[in-house]
Structures are given as C-alpha cells and as structure tokens.
Amino acid sequence: MCGKHSVGGTSEGGAPRPRGLEGDSTDEYVATGSRAGVHRREGRQFLARLSQAAEFASKSEHLQVPGESGDGLVTVVVDGSAQVIEVRFDDDFHAASATELGADVMAALAQARRRLSFRIDELGTEIYGEESPATRMFVDSYRDRFGYEEM
C-alpha cells in the first residue's frame, strides 16, 4: 500500500499515476500526456520556422545585386530591400547626354531589381525548400513590384 501512495495511487487499470492525479481518470492522464507531446512538437516546428526566418532575413539583408544599362554605361547595385547602394559610370559616360544617362540609370536600376527577385527566389528555395508557401510569398511580392529576371 505504501508503494501506491508513493507514486500517487493507481489508475482504474492498476497502473501507477504521478502524484497529484489521484482523482483524475486514466483517460484524462493519457490525454494530458499526448497534448504535451503535441505542444512540444509544435514548439520545435515553431522554433525551426523562426530559425529559417532569421536566416532568410540575415542573408537577404546582405544581398548585393547589380543591374546594367543596355549600352553598358551605367551599373546600379541594390541591396536585399531593393535600395540603391552603388551607381557606377563607365569611363565613356561623358559621350552620353544627361537624358541618356538618366535613362541608363533607370534601366540599370530596373534590371537590378528584377534580378533581386530572382535572388530572393533562390535564397527562399535554399532556406525554406522549393515548394514552400513562405518562398512563394516572398518571391510573388518581389515579382509584383519589380518583375523577374534570371542572372
């Protein structure tokens, strides 16, 4: 009898129960145990997704994607949020008019942003997997804003 009290009594089937569950039915004890397992599994999945999101944010933050004008006079580099971080002019830029240079800058920027969509697609696939809804969400967002061009 002392043994039964040391573990908290027995279930209806005679199996020992942990302390504090003397009044609970066996079904409640089993359900509580399985719910804890589900919560642990969901917690691990959540932590894995959180880790993937942190990796994606870190890697996309450090992206540098170039675009070039059709005539090669201008190169524009954008970061992972599509912001311009560098503009370079070829040595022959002085032969172009201000209007042509302006158009070249805009063309190079547009190409860099289209290519950024491609790089985001590659990065998302690398981190989340090929058919991931998270990857589709990121890529669709970039494609809708900038278009898409493979590098």
Phi, psi and omega per residue, in radians:
M1 nan -0.619 3.117
C2 -1.086 -0.647 -3.137
G3 -1.076 -0.678 -3.137
K4 -1.151 -0.682 -3.128
H5 -1.252 -0.498 -3.087
S6 -1.240 -0.433 3.103
V7 -1.851 0.045 3.073
G8 1.758 0.261 3.102
G9 1.728 -2.941 -3.140
T10 -2.201 2.765 3.058
S11 -1.404 3.116 3.139
E12 -1.068 -0.502 3.136
G13 -1.545 0.005 3.112
G14 1.655 -0.081 3.140
A15 -1.332 2.491 3.126
P16 -1.139 2.559 3.070
R17 -2.056 2.626 3.054
P18 -1.116 2.739 3.096
R19 -0.966 2.611 3.079
G20 1.533 -0.072 -3.139
L21 -2.003 0.331 -3.075
E22 -1.001 -0.608 -3.095
G23 -1.564 -0.156 -3.079
D24 -1.435 2.649 3.077
S25 -1.416 2.865 3.108
T26 -1.058 -0.716 -3.130
D27 -1.043 -0.718 3.130
E28 -1.143 -0.697 -3.138
Y29 -1.121 -0.810 -3.136
V30 -1.122 -0.753 -3.132
A31 -1.098 -0.713 3.134
T32 -1.093 -0.749 3.132
G33 -1.104 -0.744 -3.125
S34 -1.236 -0.597 3.085
R35 -1.115 -0.684 3.129
A36 -1.096 -0.677 3.106
G37 -1.128 -0.699 3.110
V38 -1.128 -0.762 3.141
H39 -1.111 -0.697 3.106
R40 -1.117 -0.760 3.133
R41 -1.110 -0.773 3.103
E42 -1.092 -0.674 3.108
G43 -1.098 -0.747 3.109
R44 -1.133 -0.720 3.118
Q45 -1.120 -0.724 3.115
F46 -1.086 -0.774 3.138
L47 -1.131 -0.639 3.099
A48 -1.135 -0.769 3.117
R49 -1.135 -0.677 3.116
L50 -1.116 -0.715 3.105
S51 -1.119 -0.732 3.105
Q52 -1.098 -0.744 3.137
A53 -1.099 -0.709 3.121
A54 -1.142 -0.710 3.110
E55 -1.128 -0.759 3.124
F56 -1.077 -0.803 -3.138
A57 -1.071 -0.762 -3.118
S58 -1.133 -0.814 -3.099
K59 -1.241 -0.682 -3.124
S60 -1.217 -0.533 3.110
E61 -1.091 -0.534 -3.071
H62 -1.699 0.102 3.101
L63 -1.160 2.530 3.000
Q64 -2.398 1.984 -3.020
V65 -2.117 2.138 -3.139
P66 -1.565 2.685 2.978
G67 -2.387 2.627 -3.075
E68 -2.271 2.514 3.069
S69 -1.195 2.788 -3.115
G70 -1.024 -0.598 -3.121
D71 -1.580 -0.015 3.090
G72 1.345 0.136 -3.108
L73 -1.375 -0.449 -3.048
V74 -2.260 2.382 3.002
T75 -2.152 2.304 3.092
V76 -2.110 2.357 3.104
V77 -2.000 2.288 3.096
V78 -2.008 2.728 3.067
D79 -1.611 -3.028 -3.078
G80 -1.136 -0.285 3.077
S81 -1.796 0.249 3.068
A82 1.261 0.302 3.086
Q83 -1.503 2.473 3.139
V84 -1.211 2.229 3.090
I85 -2.025 -0.232 3.127
E86 -2.793 2.466 3.003
V87 -2.267 2.188 3.135
R88 -2.124 2.461 3.097
F89 -1.975 2.366 3.050
D90 -1.138 2.714 -3.134
D91 -1.026 -0.412 -3.120
D92 -1.552 0.181 -3.067
F93 -1.065 -0.502 -3.083
H94 -1.096 -0.325 3.125
A95 -1.357 -0.268 -3.121
A96 -1.598 2.665 3.076
S97 -1.358 2.880 3.109
A98 -1.043 -0.674 3.122
T99 -1.121 -0.758 3.122
E100 -1.129 -0.745 3.122
L101 -1.109 -0.718 3.091
G102 -1.042 -0.790 3.111
A103 -1.133 -0.651 3.102
D104 -1.125 -0.737 3.116
V105 -1.065 -0.797 -3.125
M106 -1.153 -0.664 3.114
A107 -1.158 -0.751 3.130
A108 -1.147 -0.693 3.098
L109 -1.103 -0.782 3.137
A110 -1.068 -0.748 3.123
Q111 -1.139 -0.749 3.134
A112 -1.033 -0.733 -3.132
R113 -1.222 -0.655 3.059
R114 -1.100 -0.735 3.117
R115 -1.185 -0.545 3.067
L116 -1.072 -0.705 3.076
S117 -0.988 -0.737 3.110
F118 -1.099 -0.794 -3.137
R119 -1.130 -0.645 3.089
I120 -1.125 -0.692 3.078
D121 -1.056 -0.847 3.122
E122 -1.053 -0.802 -3.108
L123 -1.127 -0.776 3.122
G124 -1.087 -0.719 3.111
T125 -1.124 -0.720 3.123
E126 -1.073 -0.727 -3.032
I127 -1.556 -0.792 -3.025
Y128 -1.728 -0.313 -3.068
G129 1.836 2.822 -2.979
E130 -1.158 -0.722 -3.055
E131 -1.824 0.461 -3.083
S132 -1.274 2.335 3.039
P133 -1.062 -0.572 3.117
A134 -1.120 -0.756 3.111
T135 -1.096 -0.810 3.133
R136 -1.024 -0.724 -3.123
M137 -1.074 -0.838 3.140
F138 -1.105 -0.860 -3.066
V139 -1.127 -0.766 3.134
D140 -1.073 -0.672 3.117
S141 -1.089 -0.813 3.131
Y142 -1.183 -0.750 -3.136
R143 -1.084 -0.723 -3.142
D144 -1.077 -0.646 -3.104
R145 -1.446 -0.677 -2.926
F146 -2.142 -0.234 -2.985
G147 1.550 -2.860 -3.043
Y148 -2.683 2.302 3.088
E149 -2.593 2.199 3.089
E150 -1.207 2.632 3.126
M151 -1.640 nan nan
